[in-house]
Amino acid sequence: MRYKLLLLPILALLNINIMAQKQLKGTVYHLEHKKEHTLPGATIFWLGTTTGTTSDADGNFTLQRIENNNKLVIQHVAYETDTLTVSKNKEEISILMSGGKSLDEVTIRSRDGLMVSIKPIAAQIITQDGLRKAACCNLAESFEQTASVDVEYSDAVTGAKHIQMLGLAGVYSQIMLENTPYIRGLSTPFGFGFVPGSWMESIQVSKGTSSVINGYESITGQINVEFKKPESSNELLFVNLYGDHHGKGELNLNTMKEFNHHLSTMFLLHYGKHFLKTDVNKDGFIDTPLSDQINVMNRWDYHVHDVLEGKTLASFVWENRNGGQMGFNKKDDHLTTNNYGFGTDNKRLNLTTKNGFFFEKETRSIGTILSLTSHQSESFFGLRTYDVMQNSLYANVIYEDYTSCCKTHKLNFGLSYQLDDYRHILNDSNFRTRESVPGAFGQYTYNYNDKFVGIVGMRADWFNAERVFLTPRLHFKWAINDIFSLRGTAGKGYRTTQVYSEHMAIMVSSRQFDFLEEIKPEEAWNAGINFTGVFEMNNKDATVSLDFYRTEFVNQVIIDLETPNLARIYNLNGKSYSNSTQIESILYPHRQLELILAYRFNDVWQTLDNSLQKKALSSPHKAVASINYRTKDNKWQFDLTSNWISKMRLPNTESNPEEYRLAEYSDDYFLFSAQITFKHKDVEYYLGGENLGDYTQKNPIIASDDPFGTYFDSSIVWAPIIGRKIYAGIRYTIFK
């Protein structure tokens, strides 16, 4: 009976109308190199309603008719919004988009799932098509085909993953959910696993500082996740079942309901479980911790014509992980030296509401963002315990106005507020950290016929009533001609460090935290330049891009792991900088074939104990090659990706006993992944593999035979811990 009750809300949301309705079919085009090309990713909806859809990979769309409404709105991030009058007798139309749009971050899509920026802040966007080229169970597993983001295990016990951008830790990048801060503070270690892949509409990756509108924290870049939306999704029901031979299974379910032309909702559910203990490298420790995760989200999108447009998202995630030695039993071994164990229990609740209010003057509007987050974590690492509660509030009010009839000049200004309250219990010590940061910002955008777009911004934030963060930022884009464009960015960023919650990997070791001084806020300058060419190849938009970014710290909180048994924490006393260069091309040797080639070089140095050294655990070189092929009938898709990761410097272990010492540098290695997808009507079947070469790091845990001893350390990880993984899954969709 209870299972029937669980199905009731889902069935109520679906309420699928099987009655035949009048439909409008069409194709969206745009001009590129003076030729018409189909335009994927355009949003098409009836004016004043939430009834809409998006154009598919070939620019095609199908939309249900609305009685007594013939005003059709077409939107795309690269073009001005247009409204058309469609005769009620029309059954099929063609739409040509024109007139470039000036936004802080604008992109143009390719059919096969990648986007390259055409506006001031250079960005690459991974679309739904791109996400389906691999299993992409969560956000951490979504960057295989890009050289811009490195994803690595934080340690060899917890299963946590972290990212690097421009050779620096992911904490220096803003991780946003629909342009609202999302993964920060306590969610840093495991937060990338809290974002299910089947929920995502796209991922936007940009390097360098972002707009001042989004705050002062972005230093090396920004990753913005867009979730699926009821007004643009054509999925009444989406189900994804996944399983791999390492003992991980997942169920994902998305469903939406349009109540009327002004109100719609979407319900998203994720359940994941890792139930199989494995110890492939025979070190006595579980390769991947056992885990359970339940993740739910409900979003509401609403619209009042010419008055209000908004969205509200509520989400909750619970995750439990248990790992350590193969023989660990929590009932008998918890906080004893019988067997080494690890466990963490996370509960995270988030409520975000974004609303836009319109004036009679069409160019003028006010936007508001309010986000509340409560995150509780209870963890143990051998004999060490760490419990923490984070409560956060984020608010932003943004005013926008064009000061000229031709939208040459645009002004944005507003107020923001960020509150973070942490309550920590580390072993027997209780302490609290609280940050209250009100801020104000202004930004000016100049657009000269889309040939040149410049953005100048400044913000001031009052940190804990103690000091002011002044954050200037500049972005520009110059369209040299129809093919080549040049972009530049420069600006400052700040952030504060939560040492314990952001560096939990250190706790899975015998290291003790040694604070040499009171840590200060981190402060850095970033500047970069990007050169991009877009040209036609087999009737598609091929791209070649080259960029260079430099990050230089004024102050950095140094986490010094060069002394075994200690994690020494202190402020920078000397130089710390990163130089990053990347070249990337997206080519189409054949209309059905996509080839992605990329290479990046990171040169990262920091001063450790008065000595300038190469940053440890950061690979200088990385190369990516990806081949993606789909058949003409779109039924079969084949994707193959290879990554080469160069050797990297490892933390110093010379003072350890000989059997517990590491080499000065790691080995370089290759990673291969592949997936085959077959589409039949509303069902997709996929079969794939990761780390097909079965490469793993030898002895990822130092002193695994003595986990309670002086030299135990699982935090020096530079390669995969688990070997080859074979997975399979089914995606089932009921369309509108």
Secondary structure, 3 states (H helix, E strand, C coil): CHHHHHHHHHHHHHCCCCCCCCEEEEEEEEEECCEEEECCCCEEEECCCCCEEECCCCCEEEEECCCCCCEEEEEECCEEEEEEECCCCCCEEEEEECCECCCCCCEEECCCCEEEECCCCCEEEEEHHHHCCCCCCEHHHCCCCCCCEEEEECCCCCCCEEEEECCEEHHHEEEEECCCECCCHHHCCCHHHHCEHHHEEEEEEEECCCCHHHCCCCCCEEEEEEECCCCCCCEEEEEEEEEECCCEEEEEEEEEEEEECCEEEEEEEEEEEECCCCCCCCCCECCCCEEEEEEEEEEEEEEECCCEEEEEEEEEEEEEEEEEECCCCHHHHCCCCCCCEEEEEEEEEEEEEEEEEECCCCCEEEEEEEEEEEEEEEEEECCEEEEEEEEEEEEEEEEEEECCCCCCEEEEEEEEEEEEEEEEEECCEEEEEEEEEEEEEEEEEEEECCCEEEEEEEEEEEECCCEEEEEEEEEEEEECCCCEEEEEEEEEEEECCCHHHHCHHHHCECCEEEECCCCCCEEEEEEEEEEEEEEEECCEEEEEEEEEEEEEEEECEEEECCCCCEEEEEECCCCEEEEEEEEEEEEEEECCEEEEEEEEEEEEEEEECCEEEECCCCCCEEEEEEEEEECCCCCEEEEEEEEEECCCECCCCCCCCHHHCCCCECCCEEEEEEEEEEEECCEEEEEEEECCCCCCCCCCCECCCCCCCCCCECCCCCCCCCCCEEEEEEEEEEEC
